[in-house]
């Protein structure tokens, strides 16, 4: 039987190391917001043959006098290629500037048959509202999950279980954020989608382990040490947790490989953090939530013993 509580320090050190890497990467790379959250313009051009997106980005930046990021995507269904120009800023692009950009790109890439297929302007206040609502959705989901655990496991120190589950969820969110920072992925709607998905996935795994703890608390002897109770429960749920995580991980990995081959940026920015989220969600459910709860319970027991000795 694996002693999860006995190895808790190793698990906690690993998590803290990953957080430290994320903090270092934050000071080096910083955190950038996508245009969806901070405002700007998104221009999509269809093209044929080949096109140097780095050169297109330089031309757009020089023409507009603003930072422009260019992504290349492939529409397999329509068998077409596109470049997406993300123009950062607190305002959109005027018709004159858009025409200048159009002329500059078409002159440089004459053989690409560039055609403007889509033009979207995102006002800053709309982006900020979208970002704020996304964060509120994450906070609300976390709160409701904590309340659910509190109510569902009220017979076995439910408040502490809910708190530990919340800490495990924050652990997963932090790990996903580290991925966005390390790989310099701007925070966009994929970040909100990944976090909400991981919250549900990780909590489902945690609840299964909690349910096993509740059943074993009823079956095992009343004087069974809490660390033994949790270790037995996690070991009994281990195969299921690992198999579920592997099946989900492989599915997301296939999607990422597909997106990588065909250079589908939107799927890559979702699938890569999801891969890490699936792994860290299983890890936190098995190695963080349970051992943390044991630490809490043992501390309470020690405090009760000290109070008795004081009397």
C-alpha positions as CSV (number, residue, x, y, z in Angstrom):
1,X,0.0,0.0,0.0
2,X,1.3,3.4,-1.0
3,X,1.7,5.7,2.0
4,X,0.4,9.0,0.6
5,X,0.3,10.8,3.9
6,X,3.8,9.6,4.8
7,X,5.1,11.0,1.4
8,X,3.1,14.2,1.8
9,X,6.3,16.4,2.0
10,X,7.5,15.1,-1.3
11,X,4.2,15.9,-2.9
12,X,4.0,19.4,-1.4
13,X,7.7,20.1,-2.3
14,X,6.9,19.1,-5.9
15,X,3.9,21.4,-6.1
16,X,5.8,24.3,-4.5
17,X,8.7,23.8,-7.0
18,X,6.2,24.0,-9.9
19,X,4.8,27.2,-8.4
20,X,8.3,28.6,-8.0
21,X,9.0,27.9,-11.7
22,X,5.8,29.7,-12.6
23,X,6.7,32.7,-10.5
24,X,10.2,32.9,-12.1
25,X,8.6,32.6,-15.6
26,X,6.1,35.3,-14.7
27,X,9.0,37.8,-14.0
28,X,10.7,36.7,-17.2
29,X,7.8,36.4,-19.6
30,X,5.0,38.3,-17.8
31,X,1.3,37.6,-18.5
32,X,-0.3,38.9,-21.6
33,X,-4.0,39.2,-22.3
34,X,-5.5,38.3,-25.7
35,X,-7.4,40.9,-27.7
36,X,-10.6,39.2,-26.6
37,X,-9.8,40.6,-23.1
38,X,-8.0,43.9,-23.7
39,X,-9.5,45.2,-26.9
40,X,-8.1,45.7,-30.4
41,X,-8.7,44.3,-33.8
42,X,-8.7,40.9,-35.4
43,X,-8.2,40.6,-39.2
44,X,-8.4,37.3,-41.1
45,X,-6.9,36.8,-44.6
46,X,-7.3,33.7,-46.7
47,X,-4.3,32.8,-48.9
48,X,-2.9,30.1,-51.2
49,X,0.6,28.7,-51.6
50,X,3.0,29.7,-48.8
51,X,3.3,32.9,-46.7
52,X,5.9,34.0,-44.1
53,X,3.8,34.9,-41.1
54,X,6.8,36.6,-39.4
55,X,7.3,38.8,-42.3
56,X,3.6,39.6,-42.4
57,X,3.7,40.6,-38.7
58,X,6.6,43.0,-39.4
59,X,4.8,44.6,-42.3
60,X,1.6,45.0,-40.3
61,X,3.5,46.4,-37.3
62,X,5.4,48.9,-39.4
63,X,2.2,50.0,-41.4
64,X,0.0,50.4,-38.4
65,X,2.5,51.6,-35.9
66,X,1.1,49.1,-33.4
67,X,2.2,45.7,-32.1
68,X,0.7,42.9,-34.4
69,X,0.8,39.2,-33.7
70,X,0.1,36.9,-36.7
71,X,-1.1,33.3,-36.5
72,X,-1.6,30.8,-39.3
73,X,-4.5,28.5,-39.3
74,X,-5.7,25.8,-41.7
75,X,-9.4,25.1,-42.4
76,X,-9.4,21.4,-43.3
77,X,-13.1,21.3,-44.1
78,X,-12.8,24.1,-46.7
79,X,-9.2,23.3,-47.6
80,X,-8.1,26.8,-47.1
81,X,-5.3,28.6,-45.3
82,X,-5.7,31.8,-43.2
83,X,-3.5,34.2,-41.3
84,X,-5.0,35.9,-38.3
85,X,-3.7,39.4,-37.5
86,X,-4.2,40.3,-33.8
87,X,-3.8,44.1,-33.5
88,X,-3.4,45.1,-29.9
89,X,-4.5,48.5,-28.6
90,X,-7.3,50.4,-26.9
91,X,-9.0,51.1,-30.2
92,X,-9.9,49.5,-33.5
93,X,-8.4,50.2,-36.9
94,X,-9.7,53.0,-39.1
95,X,-10.8,52.3,-42.6
96,X,-7.8,54.2,-44.0
97,X,-5.3,52.2,-41.9
98,X,-7.0,48.9,-42.8
99,X,-6.7,49.9,-46.5
100,X,-3.0,50.7,-46.1
101,X,-2.4,47.4,-44.5
102,X,-4.3,45.6,-47.2
103,X,-2.3,47.2,-49.9
104,X,1.0,46.6,-48.1
105,X,0.4,42.9,-47.6
106,X,-0.9,42.3,-51.1
107,X,2.1,44.0,-52.6
108,X,4.5,41.9,-50.6
109,X,2.8,38.6,-51.1
110,X,1.6,38.8,-54.7
111,X,1.6,35.1,-55.2
112,X,-0.5,34.4,-52.1
113,X,-3.8,35.8,-53.5
114,X,-4.6,37.4,-50.1
115,X,-8.3,38.1,-49.5
116,X,-9.7,39.8,-46.4
117,X,-12.3,37.3,-45.1
118,X,-13.2,38.7,-41.7
119,X,-12.6,41.9,-39.7
120,X,-13.6,42.2,-36.0
121,X,-13.1,45.1,-33.7
122,X,-13.1,44.5,-29.9
123,X,-13.7,47.6,-27.7
124,X,-11.6,47.6,-24.5
125,X,-14.6,47.8,-22.1
126,X,-16.2,44.8,-23.8
127,X,-12.9,42.8,-23.4
128,X,-12.6,43.8,-19.8
129,X,-16.2,42.8,-19.1
130,X,-15.6,39.5,-20.8
131,X,-12.5,38.9,-18.7
132,X,-14.2,39.9,-15.5
133,X,-17.2,37.7,-16.1
134,X,-14.9,34.8,-16.9
135,X,-13.1,35.2,-13.5
136,X,-16.5,35.5,-11.8
137,X,-17.6,32.2,-13.4
138,X,-14.4,30.5,-12.0
139,X,-14.9,31.9,-8.5
140,X,-18.6,31.0,-8.5
141,X,-17.9,27.4,-9.7
142,X,-15.3,27.0,-7.0
143,X,-17.7,28.3,-4.3
144,X,-20.5,26.1,-5.4
145,X,-18.2,23.0,-5.5
146,X,-17.0,23.8,-2.0
147,X,-20.6,24.1,-0.8
148,X,-21.5,20.8,-2.5
149,X,-18.7,18.9,-0.8
150,X,-19.6,20.5,2.6
151,X,-23.2,19.3,2.3
152,X,-22.5,15.9,0.7
153,X,-20.0,14.9,3.4
154,X,-21.4,16.5,6.4
155,X,-21.0,13.4,8.5
156,X,-17.2,13.3,8.2
157,X,-15.8,16.8,8.9
158,X,-17.4,18.2,5.8
159,X,-16.1,21.8,6.2
160,X,-12.5,20.8,6.3
161,X,-13.1,18.4,3.3
162,X,-14.6,21.3,1.4
163,X,-11.7,23.6,2.2
164,X,-9.1,21.0,1.2
165,X,-11.0,20.4,-2.1
166,X,-11.0,24.1,-2.8
167,X,-7.2,24.3,-2.1
168,X,-6.7,21.4,-4.5
169,X,-8.8,23.2,-7.2
170,X,-6.7,26.4,-6.7
171,X,-3.7,24.2,-7.1
172,X,-5.0,23.0,-10.5
173,X,-5.9,26.5,-11.6
174,X,-2.4,27.8,-10.7
175,X,-0.8,24.9,-12.6
176,X,-2.8,25.8,-15.7
177,X,-1.8,29.4,-15.4
178,X,1.8,28.3,-15.2
179,X,1.4,26.6,-18.6
180,X,0.1,29.8,-20.1
181,X,3.0,31.8,-18.7
182,X,5.7,29.3,-19.6
183,X,4.6,28.9,-23.2
184,X,3.8,32.6,-23.6
185,X,0.1,31.9,-24.5
186,X,-2.0,35.1,-24.1
187,X,-4.9,34.6,-21.7
188,X,-8.0,34.2,-23.8
189,X,-11.3,32.4,-23.8
190,X,-9.4,29.1,-23.9
191,X,-8.0,29.8,-20.4
192,X,-11.5,30.2,-19.0
193,X,-12.7,27.1,-20.8
194,X,-9.8,25.0,-19.6
195,X,-10.1,26.2,-16.0
196,X,-13.8,25.5,-15.8
197,X,-13.3,22.1,-17.4
198,X,-10.5,21.2,-15.0
199,X,-12.5,22.3,-12.0
200,X,-15.2,19.8,-12.9
201,X,-12.8,17.0,-13.8
202,X,-10.6,17.4,-10.7
203,X,-13.6,17.7,-8.4
204,X,-15.2,14.6,-9.8
205,X,-12.0,12.6,-9.0
206,X,-11.7,14.2,-5.5
207,X,-15.4,13.4,-4.7
208,X,-14.8,9.7,-5.6
209,X,-11.9,9.5,-3.1
210,X,-13.9,11.4,-0.5
211,X,-16.8,9.0,-1.0
212,X,-14.4,6.1,-0.4
213,X,-13.2,7.8,2.8
214,X,-16.8,8.1,4.0
215,X,-17.5,4.4,3.3
216,X,-14.3,3.3,5.0
217,X,-15.0,5.5,8.0
218,X,-18.2,3.5,8.5
219,X,-16.7,0.1,7.8
220,X,-13.3,0.3,9.5
221,X,-12.8,0.4,13.3
222,X,-13.7,3.7,15.0
223,X,-10.2,4.1,16.4
224,X,-8.5,3.7,13.0
225,X,-5.9,6.5,12.6
226,X,-7.1,9.1,10.1
227,X,-3.9,8.8,8.0
228,X,-4.5,5.1,7.6
229,X,-8.1,5.7,6.7
230,X,-7.1,8.1,4.0
231,X,-4.2,6.0,2.6
232,X,-6.5,2.9,2.3
233,X,-9.2,5.0,0.6
234,X,-6.9,6.6,-1.9
235,X,-5.2,3.2,-2.7
236,X,-8.6,1.7,-3.3
237,X,-9.5,4.5,-5.7
238,X,-6.1,4.7,-7.3
239,X,-6.6,2.4,-10.3
240,X,-9.9,4.1,-11.3
241,X,-8.3,7.6,-11.0
242,X,-5.3,6.7,-13.1
243,X,-7.3,4.9,-15.8
244,X,-9.7,7.8,-16.1
245,X,-6.9,10.3,-16.2
246,X,-5.0,8.3,-18.9
247,X,-8.1,7.8,-21.1
248,X,-8.8,11.6,-20.9
249,X,-5.2,12.5,-21.4
250,X,-4.8,10.3,-24.5
251,X,-8.0,11.8,-26.0
252,X,-6.7,15.4,-25.5
253,X,-3.3,14.4,-26.7
254,X,-4.7,13.1,-30.0
255,X,-6.5,16.4,-30.5
256,X,-3.3,18.3,-29.8
257,X,-1.3,16.3,-32.2
258,X,-3.9,16.8,-34.9
259,X,-3.9,20.6,-34.2
260,X,-0.1,20.6,-34.2
261,X,0.1,18.9,-37.6
262,X,-2.4,21.1,-39.2
263,X,-1.4,24.2,-37.3
264,X,-4.8,24.9,-35.8
265,X,-3.8,27.5,-33.2
266,X,-7.2,27.7,-31.4
267,X,-7.1,24.0,-30.6
268,X,-3.5,24.0,-29.6
269,X,-4.0,26.8,-27.1
270,X,-6.8,24.8,-25.5
271,X,-5.4,21.3,-25.7
272,X,-1.9,22.0,-24.3
273,X,-3.1,23.5,-21.0
274,X,-5.8,20.8,-20.8
275,X,-3.1,18.1,-21.0
276,X,-1.4,19.6,-18.0
277,X,-4.7,20.2,-16.3
278,X,-5.8,16.6,-16.6
279,X,-2.5,15.4,-15.1
280,X,-2.4,18.0,-12.3
281,X,-6.2,17.4,-11.6
282,X,-5.5,13.7,-11.0
283,X,-2.4,14.5,-9.0
284,X,-4.1,17.0,-6.7
285,X,-7.0,14.6,-6.0
286,X,-4.7,11.8,-5.1
287,X,-1.6,13.5,-3.6
288,X,-2.8,16.9,-2.3
289,X,-6.4,16.9,-1.1
290,X,-6.3,13.7,1.0
291,X,-2.9,14.3,2.7
292,X,-3.9,17.9,3.4
293,X,-7.1,16.8,5.1
294,X,-5.1,14.4,7.3
295,X,-2.8,17.3,8.3
296,X,-5.8,19.4,9.3
297,X,-7.4,16.5,11.2
298,X,-4.2,15.7,13.1
299,X,-3.8,19.3,14.0
300,X,-7.3,19.4,15.5
301,X,-6.6,16.2,17.4
302,X,-3.4,17.6,18.8
303,X,-5.2,20.8,19.9
304,X,-7.9,18.7,21.7
305,X,-5.2,16.7,23.5
306,X,-3.5,19.9,24.6
307,X,-6.7,21.3,25.9
308,X,-7.4,18.1,27.9
309,X,-3.9,18.3,29.3
310,X,-4.4,21.9,30.3
311,X,-7.5,21.0,32.2
